[in-house]
């Protein structure tokens, strides 16, 4: 297929990037998404180009750490007991995905994506005339005690970081960090090959304006079901009873993608891995200072054109569960303790990352409906992998050979929904 019509479900960074690529391939493209009151994870993330995160979080070490924090109530990982029916099946599936062979295969699959992530973003932003939206400035990881510094540096030295590398912070860099942060920094490393987007909101707005200017149609609606017609092709049904179809239908609806793919016969055990941030205006962040990961506090701080943002916490719960006030208070306490230059007013956000049990995304084509494709489940790597994911979806739809092998991301790895 070289041209035709395309329908993308989802208005986040994955969906908009897919729409951009399909327009470029000659498809008359429509993007459909509901009107929401809360900004999506594409907006609320840390804006980090995280190409160093090659190893899947579905590992025996990560699972042990998560279970310890869930049982003891310590650390940044939480799961409400009232939602146990929601998250327990996820953790059981995650345990099955943590074997050494699956972990190595997942690392290989993610490594190929991380190698292509930054080049894909350079291509996309160059095409829309906005290369300034990506700063390939690296980032810092800091520790506030000798013990955590030793443990942290040992762990990073044993970790595959793909196309990124790191080194000890120089004396000059340590001095700059010390001038910004109140508590003593005992050690820091500087990553190279990573970066940040200048502002997630600007990125989304600019990409949406670009695809509309290129001819994409934007329509509001909540897709409730994937049906099929007499030819066995996907037909989308929205909450107002309207039916939509196209030569190619792409499900990129974040956490909501699981329900839609299930209605089309595919098992998609996606969970809402909720994250929190606080942000505020600032004029005290030094020019050129990249994102800082405070590893002892499980928090990353990024300066955007709109605000300074502190992000953290992992919460496995229903997407519609009310936010937990104490998460925001804890982030605020960290900001105050560190002496970071947060101004007023401080605003707060909570949103859901779509996560699959093996911590690999779902990118591929349905085995049940020939015109149905999907791109979701990127967990913490949605903004990092969006441009590359869009290229993979375009290539699958247009019949081109993808630059990255998409087979590890096929939903068939979870079986068939019955």
N, C-alpha and C positions, 0 to 999 in steps of 0.2 A: 504494500500500500504506500503510495507516494503522496497522496493528497486526499481530501475529503472533508468530513466534518468531525469535530472532536468536542467532547463534553468533559470538563474537569469539575469534579465535586470537591470543593474545599478552597477557601480563599486565604490560606496561610502561605508561608514561604515556599513549601513544597508545591502546592497547587499553582501558585502564580508562576513559579519557575517552569513548571511543566507547560503551562499555557504559553509562556514565552517561546519555548522550544518548538511546540507544535505549530504556533503561528509561523515561525521561521521555516518549518518544513512544508508549509503550504496548506495547513488545515484551517478551515473556518472554525474558530474555537469559541466556545461559551464556557464561562466559569460560573458555577452555581454554588452559593453558600448561604446559610441562614444569617439573619440579623442577630447579632449577639451583643449582650451588655458588657461582657468581660472580654478584655483583649486576649488574643490567643497566645500560646506558648511562643509562637514566632515573634511576637512583640515583647513578651516578658522575659525572655532568656537573657543570659549574660553577654550576648553578642560576641562570643569567643569563637574564633576559627580554630577548632580543637583538633587539629590534625595529629596531635601527639597521642590521642586516645585510640590507639590501634587495638589494644587487648580488650575483648568483650568483658563487660562487668559480670557476665554469667561465668563465674569461676568458683572453684571450691573455696578459695580464700575470701572472695567477696560474699559468698553465701554464708560462710561462718561468721563473718563480721556483721552481716545484716541480721542473722539470727540472734547473735549476742546482744545487739542494740535493741532488737524488738523485745527480747525477753527481759532485759534489765531496764529498759526505758532510757538508756544513756545514748548519747550521740545524736547525729542528725537524721537517722533513719527511723521512721515511725509508721505504724499501721494500726488504725483504730480497731479495737476488739469488736465493735459493732459492725464492722465491715469484713469480718473474718471470712465469711462466705465468698467475698469478692476477691480477697488477696491470697487466701490459702491455696486455691488451685494454681494460681500463678507461681507461688514459691515451689510447689511440688513439681511443676513443669520445669522451673528454673533448675531445680536440683538434678533433673534428668539431663539437662543441657550442660552441666558443669564438668563432665568427664574430660580427661586430658585430651582425647582425640577430638572431641567436639570443640574444646577450647582452642586447640591449635588450628583447626579448620576455620573457626570463626576469626581468629587473629589474621590468618592469611587473607580471608575475604575482606575484612575491614582494612587491612594494610593496602590492598589494591585500590580501595576507595579513597583512603587518605592521601595516597600518592597523587591522585587526580583531582582532589577537592579544590585546592587553591587555583590550579590552572583553569578549571571549569568556571570558577567565579571570575577570574580575570577575563575570560572570554565573554561571559554574560554581561558583566558590568561595562566592558569595552563596547559591546554592541548597543547598549542603551545610553552610552555616553556618560557614565557615572563611575569611572574607576576610583574616584576619591572616596567612595563609600566603604572601601576595604583598606585597612591599614595593616600591612604585614610587618608588624612591629614587635612580634614575640610577646612573652609575658613573664612575670616573675612568680616563683613559688617561694614563700617565706615560712620560717619556723621561729617560734618564740622561746624555745628552751633547748639546751644542748641535747637532751634525750630525744625529743621529737625530731630535731635536726638530723641526728645520726640515723634514726630509723627511717626518716623520710628520704634522705639521700641514698641510703642503701636500697630502699625499695625502687626508687627511680633508676638507679644504676642497673637493676635487674629487669626493668620493664622495657619492652619493645615500644619505642616512640615513633616508629615509621619514618616519615620524611622530616620530622622535627629532631632537633638536637638540643642539648643544654650544657651549660658550663656553670662554674661557680660565679656568683656575682663579683664584680670588681670592687676594689675599695671605694671608687667613686660612686658606683651604683649603690653600694651599701650606705654610703653617706646620704645620698638622695632619699633612699627609703627611710633612713633614720630621721630625716628632716620632716617627713610626712607622717610618720607613725609614732605614737607616744611610747608604747612598751618597747623594750629592747629587742631587736632582731638578732638572733644568735647565728642564723645562716640564711642564705638565699641562693637560689639558682635562677639563671636567666635562660628561658627557652628561646630558640631561634627557629624560624620556619612556621611559627604560629602567628596569630594576629587577632584583630577585632574589627567589627563593623562599626562605623562611626556613630550609627544610631539605628537600632532595629526598626523603629517606627518609620524613619526616613527610607530605609531599605524597602519595607513593604509598600509604602506610599508611592515611591518612585517606580517600583516594578509594576504596580497596578496601573499607574498612569501610562506607563510605557506600553503595556499590552493593550489597553483601551485605545491608545493613539494608533496602535498597529492594526486595529480592527476587531479585537476581541469583544464579545458581548459579556456584560456582567449582569447576573440576575439573582434575586434573593429568593431563597426557598430552602426548606428543610427536606432533604431526601430521606424518606422513611423506609424504602424497600427497593431492592433490585429484582425486577421481574424479567420475563423473557417473552419474545414474540414467537410467531409460528416458525420463523427461521432459526430460532434458538439464539437470538441476539439479545443483549442486555437492554432493558428498558427501565428507566428510573421513575419511581413514583414519589411525588412530593406530598406534603401534608395537606395541601389543598386539592388533592386528587389529580393534579396535572401529571401527564406522562411525558417523558423526555427520552430521546434516543439519538444516537449519532453513530458514525462509522467506527469511532473509537471512544470509549467511555473510561475515564481514569478516576479511580477512587483515591482521593488524597485528603480525607476528612479527619485526620488525626485519630483521636480515641474513638470517634464515631465510625471509623472505617470497619472496625470489627463486626459491628452489628450488620452493616451493609453487606460485607463479604459473606457473613454467615447466611444471609437470606439468598445468596447466590450459590451456596453449596460448599464454601471453603471455610475451613477452620482457621480462625484468626484470633488467638487468645490474647488480645491486646488489653493492657491495663492502664489506668490513669496513674502515672507516677507524678504526683503533684509537687510543684516547687513554689517558693515564695521569694519575693524581693521587696525591698524598700528603696526609694530613690528621692533625691532632693537636688535643688540647684546648688552649684558650687562655683566659686572662682578661685579655690585654693588648691586645685589639682595641678601639679607641675606640667608644663608643656612637654609633650613627648613621653610622659609616663604611661607605660602599657598597663594592661590589666594585672592585678595582683591577686594571687590565690593565697589566702591565709589558711594553710593546711591544718593547723591546730584547731581552727574554728570551723572547718568545712564551709568556707565562704569565699566567694570571688567578688572583687570590686572592680568595676569598669566605669570609666568616664566617657559619657556620650556627649554629643552636641547639645542634647536636651537636658541632661541631668547626670549626677553621679549615682550609680546603682550598686547595691549590695545584694547578692543573690545566694541562696542556700536552701538546705533542707530537702529531704526526699520523703515523700508521704504516699503510701499506697492506700488508696481509698476510692470511693465512688467519685466520679467527676463532679457530681452535684452536691457533695457533702459540703456544709458550710466551712469556710476557712477557720483555722485554729489561731485565735488571737495571740497565743503565747509564742508562736513562730515569729511573728512580726516583732514582738517585744524582745525576743532573743536577738534577732538581727540588729535591732536598734541598740541593745546593750553592747553588742560587739563594736558597733560603729562608735559609740561613746567611749568605750574602753580603749579603743585604738586611737582616739583623737582625730578621726577622719573629718575632713572639712565639709560636712553635710550642713546645708542651709535649711531654710524653711520656705514653703511647707514640705513636709515629708509625706509622700504618697506611697500606697501599698498595693501589692498585686499578688494574686495566687492563680496558678493555671496548671493545666494537666499536660504532661509530656506523654505521648503515646509510646508504650514500651511493650515489647514482646519478650517471652521468657528467656530466649537465648541472647537477648540484647543485640540482635541483628535486625535491620529493617526488613520490611516486606516490599519488594520491588519485582514486578513480573506481570504475567498474563494469566488470566483464569483458564483452568482446564475445562470449565463447564460452559462458559459463554465466550465465544471467539472474539468478540469486540470489547471485552472487559479487561481492564488493566488496573494495577494498584500501586501506590507509592505512599507508604506510611510506616509508623513504628520506628522512627529514627531515634527514640529516647533522647539522650543529651546531645545528639549530633544532627538535629534537624537543620539548623542554619548552616552548619559546616558542610553537610552533604547535599543541600538542596540543588545547587547548580549541576552537580554531577548526576544526581538522581534524575533530573529533568532530561539530561542527555541520554541516559539509559532508557527512559520511557519513550522518548522520541525515536530512538533506534529500534526498539522493540516494535513500535507501532508502524514505523516506516519500512520495516524489513531490512534494516541495516545491521551490520555486525557491531555489537557494542564494544566500546573500548575496555570495559570491565566486565568480567564474567558475571552475569546476574543470577546464575543457578543457585548459589548459596542463599539467595534472598527470596526464593520461590516459596509461596505459602504452602505448597504441598508437603513441606517438611513437617507440618503440624497435622497432616492427614486431611480427611474430608469431614465436613460438618454433616451430622446425621440427625 
